[in-house]
């Protein structure tokens, strides 16, 4: 199942671990949500949200200079699931 294959990330906003623990209750809802999204071609704005975390390029760089950071985009776990489902359909 796609939910079990999701990796737990170290980002504070990632709740994949919670989805895995509550999968018996949440999977039917997620299945309906993702299938509706695939059939309609519409992705809800709440699903498309991305959490952007700045990460210092190297530990020895000045932490006050914005140029010394790179941005890491963390997708929501629902969007990750949707992307995997679309990839499976496209790849056959």
FENNOR-V574258 format. One record per pair of residues at least 4 apart in sequence whose ideal C-beta (glycine too) atoms are under 6 Angstrom apart, sorted by the first residue. I is the first residue (numbers start at 0). GAP is how many residues later the second one is. D is the distance in whole Angstrom. If there is no record, write none. Layout:
i	gap	d
I	GAP	D
I	GAP	D
This chain:
i	gap	d
1	79	5
1	82	5
2	20	6
5	10	5
5	71	6
7	8	5
7	9	5
8	5	4
10	63	5
12	38	4
15	61	5
18	58	6
21	4	5
22	4	5
25	4	6
26	4	6
29	4	6
33	48	6
33	51	6
35	4	6
36	6	5
42	4	5
42	5	6
46	31	5
46	32	5
48	27	6
49	23	5
49	25	6
50	23	4
51	19	5
51	21	6
52	19	5
53	15	4
53	17	6
54	15	6
54	17	5
55	5	6
55	13	6
56	4	6
56	11	6
56	13	6
60	7	4
61	6	6
74	4	5
74	5	5
86	4	6
